[in-house]
Amino acid sequence: MSGSDVASADPLEFVHRWIAPGNPALPTLLLLHGTAGNEDDLLPLGERLLPDAGRLAPRGRVLERGMPRFFRRLAEGVFDLDDLRRRTDELATFVGQAAGRYGFDPRRVVAVGFSNGANIAASVLLQQPGVLAGAVLFRAMVPFEPEPLPRLADAPVLLSEGRYDPIVSEDEAGRLASLLDRAGARVTLRWQDAGHGLTPADIGDAARWLRESSGFVL
């Protein structure tokens, strides 16, 4: 089913796209779109970040005024934490199911998330340590603060944040970087002269980080 949309009645399944790897030795990218996006949005970004890597791109299963998201929110920046925890578990289960179906290594999955997708990727790191080997998080904020902290075993995480972002403040981005660092992740925080949208600098920095700093690419 490489490169095709998949729909299922299973409540733990997602409509998604799977692009088989050109180089199976590379990690699999889990591509997580922002609010109002879909399973196609980040496929070109994944190709630019790590050509020849397998790409798994699910569509968020929550609708907000008809727009797909990965979990509910009560207001801008105010998350429904019960829904977030449930949706985080669903996404973690889906990754394991997809690894079995498509034959990729579940120990080498790197999330690439934007905005709402970055937030649920951060939630997976904090709630389901071990599902993700690392992450590239564009415009992410703190999803929740677990107690006790998980042990992330030096998982590499890149945070790419905008200095003029009206949604994610510098303090909020710094809180997330500190939280992941205290949980044991190897965090790189990069600041872009940008707002909430992605820029060429975001993409270039992330591609270099994946090649040179993450430890995933030999």
C-alpha positions in Angstrom: 0.0 0.0 0.0 3.0 2.2 -0.5 2.2 5.8 -1.3 -1.6 5.3 -0.9 -4.2 6.7 1.4 -5.6 4.2 3.9 -8.9 4.4 5.6 -10.1 2.1 8.3 -13.1 1.7 10.7 -10.7 0.6 13.5 -10.9 3.4 16.1 -7.1 3.3 16.5 -6.4 3.7 12.8 -5.8 7.0 11.0 -6.4 8.0 7.4 -2.8 8.3 6.4 -0.2 8.2 3.7 2.8 5.8 3.6 5.7 6.5 1.3 8.2 3.5 1.3 11.8 4.4 1.8 14.4 4.6 -1.0 17.0 3.8 1.6 15.7 1.4 4.4 18.7 2.2 6.5 17.3 5.7 7.2 14.9 6.4 10.0 11.2 6.6 9.3 9.7 10.1 9.5 6.4 10.5 11.2 4.9 13.6 9.7 2.3 15.5 11.8 0.5 18.4 10.3 -0.9 21.5 11.9 -4.5 22.6 12.4 -6.5 22.4 9.2 -3.8 20.3 7.5 -4.0 16.7 6.3 -1.9 13.7 5.6 -0.5 15.2 2.4 0.7 18.5 3.9 4.1 17.6 5.2 5.1 14.9 2.6 7.1 17.4 0.6 8.8 18.7 3.7 9.8 15.2 4.7 11.4 14.7 1.3 13.4 17.9 1.7 14.5 17.1 5.2 15.6 13.5 4.6 15.4 12.3 1.0 14.9 8.5 0.6 13.5 8.1 4.2 10.2 6.3 4.7 7.4 8.8 5.4 4.3 8.0 7.5 1.7 10.8 7.6 -1.5 10.4 9.5 -4.4 12.8 9.5 -5.6 14.2 12.8 -8.9 12.6 13.9 -10.3 15.6 15.8 -12.3 18.2 13.9 -12.4 21.8 15.0 -15.0 23.7 12.9 -14.4 21.1 10.2 -10.6 21.4 10.4 -8.5 18.3 11.3 -6.4 18.4 14.5 -4.7 15.7 16.6 -6.4 16.7 19.8 -9.1 19.0 21.2 -8.4 22.4 22.6 -10.6 24.6 24.8 -9.2 27.9 23.5 -6.0 29.1 21.8 -3.1 27.5 23.8 -5.5 25.8 26.2 -5.6 22.1 25.7 -8.2 19.5 26.7 -5.7 17.4 28.6 -7.9 14.3 28.9 -8.4 14.3 25.2 -4.7 15.0 24.6 -3.7 12.0 26.7 -6.2 9.7 24.9 -5.1 10.9 21.4 -1.5 10.6 22.3 -2.0 6.9 23.2 -4.0 6.4 20.0 -1.1 7.9 17.9 1.5 5.8 19.7 -0.6 2.6 19.0 -1.0 3.6 15.4 2.8 3.9 15.0 3.3 0.4 16.3 0.6 -0.9 14.0 2.0 0.8 11.0 5.5 -0.6 11.7 4.0 -4.1 11.6 2.1 -3.4 8.4 4.8 -1.6 6.5 7.9 -3.3 7.9 9.9 -0.3 9.2 11.9 -0.4 12.4 9.7 0.9 15.2 12.8 1.9 17.2 13.9 4.4 14.5 10.9 6.7 14.1 11.5 10.4 14.1 8.5 12.7 14.4 8.4 15.9 12.3 5.6 18.1 13.6 4.3 21.6 12.9 2.2 23.5 15.5 -0.6 21.1 16.6 1.4 18.2 15.1 4.5 19.3 17.0 2.5 19.5 20.2 1.2 16.0 20.0 4.7 14.8 19.1 6.0 16.4 22.3 3.2 14.7 24.1 4.2 11.3 22.7 7.8 11.9 23.9 6.6 12.8 27.4 3.7 10.2 27.8 5.0 7.3 25.7 8.8 7.4 25.9 10.3 4.9 23.5 7.8 5.3 20.7 9.9 8.1 19.1 13.6 7.9 18.7 13.7 11.7 18.3 11.8 14.6 16.9 11.9 17.8 14.9 9.3 20.2 16.4 8.4 23.4 14.5 6.5 26.0 16.6 5.8 23.7 19.6 4.6 24.5 23.1 4.4 22.6 26.3 1.6 20.0 25.9 1.5 19.1 29.6 4.0 18.6 32.4 4.2 14.9 33.5 4.9 13.9 37.1 7.3 12.2 37.4 9.2 13.0 34.3 9.9 10.2 31.8 13.4 9.0 30.9 14.1 10.0 27.3 17.5 8.3 27.2 19.3 11.1 25.3 16.7 11.2 22.5 17.7 14.0 20.1 15.1 16.7 19.7 15.2 19.9 17.6 12.9 22.8 18.5 12.6 25.4 15.8 10.8 28.4 17.1 9.8 31.9 15.7 11.0 35.0 17.6 7.8 36.8 16.5 5.4 34.0 16.8 2.0 35.3 18.1 1.0 31.9 19.4 4.2 30.4 21.0 6.1 32.9 23.1 9.8 32.7 23.8 9.1 31.8 27.4 6.8 29.0 26.3 9.4 27.6 23.9 12.0 27.8 26.6 9.8 26.0 29.0 9.4 23.1 26.5 13.2 23.0 25.9 13.8 22.9 29.7 11.2 20.2 30.3 12.6 17.9 27.6 16.1 18.5 28.8 15.2 17.6 32.3 13.6 14.4 31.0 16.9 13.4 29.5 16.4 14.5 25.8 19.4 16.0 23.9 17.7 19.3 23.0 18.7 21.8 20.3 16.7 25.0 20.4 16.9 27.2 17.2 15.4 30.6 16.8 14.1 31.9 13.5 13.4 35.5 12.6 9.8 34.5 11.8 6.3 34.2 13.1 4.3 31.0 13.3 4.7 29.9 9.7 7.6 27.8 8.4 10.5 29.5 6.6 13.3 28.3 4.4 15.6 28.8 7.3 13.5 26.4 9.4 13.8 23.7 6.7 17.5 24.2 6.1 18.4 24.1 9.8 16.3 21.0 10.3 17.8 19.2 7.3 21.3 20.0 8.5 20.5 18.9 12.1 19.2 15.6 10.8 22.3 15.0 8.7 24.9 16.3 11.2 23.7 16.4 14.7 20.9 13.9 15.3 22.9 10.7 15.2 20.3 9.1 12.9 22.1 9.5 9.6 25.5 7.9 9.2 
